[in-house]
């Protein structure tokens, strides 16, 4: 196991840029509270010297890849507590250690809005963006939203098809993978109403990746 990766003294294990970019397209981050001057992901960021654990995250769209040392639980607690402030979304990349107290105290039991377990292992980089090796543990993306920022099912469906055309079953499967209790019958009426309102359009038929059968793929209408 790479002990350096787990050290709270080492912040040089940076988020892979392509992984961050994919999340950023969805959340539009404006604060990185666990950064260094070289690996900061947002224009506004905190370093060990300015101490993101003591700073105010309220009203921000936060991406946080905290140091994976013994105080990681403090970062998870901070993410949850800051997400209670109005206008705040916190997205945190952490190891998928579901037996830990911080998962049970601040993530499970409905405290987090979403828990996305990642397939495989991430390859972290150093501050220059060079690969540093595969993580010795699986990872998860934890998402907390303040009450005023909580997404409705309709918003989540429409956000998904902004990025790429999807069938109703693919939408339902993606949201289910993110921890939502959603099935095809929940998604269908949303798509019907959104099409009638001119917010989405039929992108043609193709084989659905979930069912293997031909189905309509839907995509968002640009500028709406």
KABEL-V705118 format. One record per residue. N is the residue number from 1. RES is the residue in one small letter. PHI is phi in whole degrees, 0 to 359 (* if undefined). OMEGA is omega in whole degrees, -180 to 180 (NA if undefined). Layout:
# KABEL-V705118
N|RES|PHI|OMEGA + N|RES|PHI|OMEGA
This chain:
# KABEL-V705118
1|x|*|-180 + 2|x|277|-176 + 3|x|294|-180 + 4|x|298|-179 + 5|x|294|-177 + 6|x|270|-173 + 7|x|284|176 + 8|x|288|180 + 9|x|272|-176 + 10|x|246|178 + 11|x|257|-173 + 12|x|273|177 + 13|x|265|-169 + 14|x|266|-180 + 15|x|296|176 + 16|x|304|-174 + 17|x|300|-179 + 18|x|291|178 + 19|x|291|177 + 20|x|298|-177 + 21|x|302|179 + 22|x|296|177 + 23|x|292|-178 + 24|x|296|177 + 25|x|297|-179 + 26|x|275|-170 + 27|x|251|179 + 28|x|57|-175 + 29|x|293|174 + 30|x|224|177 + 31|x|212|173 + 32|x|239|-173 + 33|x|273|-178 + 34|x|230|-170 + 35|x|235|164 + 36|x|237|-180 + 37|x|299|-177 + 38|x|274|-172 + 39|x|252|-179 + 40|x|301|-178 + 41|x|264|-178 + 42|x|228|179 + 43|x|298|176 + 44|x|260|-178 + 45|x|205|175 + 46|x|240|179 + 47|x|251|175 + 48|x|303|-180 + 49|x|288|-180 + 50|x|268|167 + 51|x|57|179 + 52|x|299|179 + 53|x|292|-180 + 54|x|258|-176 + 55|x|274|178 + 56|x|268|177 + 57|x|258|-172 + 58|x|304|178 + 59|x|78|-177 + 60|x|250|171 + 61|x|253|-163 + 62|x|261|165 + 63|x|247|-177 + 64|x|225|169 + 65|x|248|-171 + 66|x|285|172 + 67|x|297|-172 + 68|x|266|178 + 69|x|263|-173 + 70|x|292|-179 + 71|x|264|180 + 72|x|300|178 + 73|x|299|177 + 74|x|293|178 + 75|x|292|179 + 76|x|296|176 + 77|x|301|179 + 78|x|299|179 + 79|x|301|179 + 80|x|296|-176 + 81|x|293|180 + 82|x|293|-180 + 83|x|291|177 + 84|x|280|-180 + 85|x|279|-177 + 86|x|304|175 + 87|x|72|-174 + 88|x|242|170 + 89|x|233|178 + 90|x|240|177 + 91|x|241|-173 + 92|x|236|177 + 93|x|260|-177 + 94|x|219|174 + 95|x|298|-180 + 96|x|273|180 + 97|x|258|-170 + 98|x|286|179 + 99|x|271|-175 + 100|x|283|-179 + 101|x|294|-177 + 102|x|291|173 + 103|x|295|-177 + 104|x|284|-178 + 105|x|276|-169 + 106|x|232|-177 + 107|x|237|-178 + 108|x|287|179 + 109|x|73|178 + 110|x|83|180 + 111|x|290|174 + 112|x|270|178 + 113|x|285|178 + 114|x|214|171 + 115|x|231|-178 + 116|x|250|177 + 117|x|279|-174 + 118|x|273|175 + 119|x|285|179 + 120|x|74|-178 + 121|x|241|177 + 122|x|282|172 + 123|x|256|-178 + 124|x|283|179 + 125|x|237|171 + 126|x|271|-176 + 127|x|293|179 + 128|x|271|-179 + 129|x|89|180 + 130|x|276|-179 + 131|x|301|180 + 132|x|243|178 + 133|x|114|-177 + 134|x|280|178 + 135|x|297|180 + 136|x|276|-179 + 137|x|208|173 + 138|x|287|-177 + 139|x|238|177 + 140|x|218|174 + 141|x|254|-179 + 142|x|255|-177 + 143|x|234|173 + 144|x|243|176 + 145|x|232|172 + 146|x|295|-175 + 147|x|303|-178 + 148|x|284|179 + 149|x|255|-179 + 150|x|297|-178 + 151|x|275|170 + 152|x|282|177 + 153|x|302|179 + 154|x|301|-180 + 155|x|297|-179 + 156|x|296|179 + 157|x|298|-178 + 158|x|293|177 + 159|x|295|-179 + 160|x|300|-174 + 161|x|272|169 + 162|x|288|-176 + 163|x|278|-178 + 164|x|198|178 + 165|x|296|-180 + 166|x|218|174 + 167|x|277|-180 + 168|x|299|180 + 169|x|292|177 + 170|x|293|177 + 171|x|298|-179 + 172|x|298|-179 + 173|x|294|180 + 174|x|296|180 + 175|x|293|177 + 176|x|295|178 + 177|x|297|180 + 178|x|272|174 + 179|x|100|179 + 180|x|265|178 + 181|x|275|-174 + 182|x|226|173 + 183|x|228|-175 + 184|x|302|-178 + 185|x|291|176 + 186|x|283|-174 + 187|x|281|-175 + 188|x|307|-180 + 189|x|298|178 + 190|x|296|180 + 191|x|295|180 + 192|x|299|180 + 193|x|293|-180 + 194|x|292|177 + 195|x|293|180 + 196|x|297|180 + 197|x|274|179 + 198|x|77|-178 + 199|x|270|178 + 200|x|226|179 + 201|x|218|177 + 202|x|288|-180 + 203|x|261|179 + 204|x|98|-179 + 205|x|265|174 + 206|x|201|178 + 207|x|289|178 + 208|x|285|-178 + 209|x|290|-179 + 210|x|269|-175 + 211|x|262|-176 + 212|x|81|-179 + 213|x|261|178 + 214|x|292|-178 + 215|x|207|178 + 216|x|286|172 + 217|x|260|-176 + 218|x|245|177 + 219|x|220|-179 + 220|x|288|175 + 221|x|277|-177 + 222|x|297|176 + 223|x|83|-179 + 224|x|256|NA
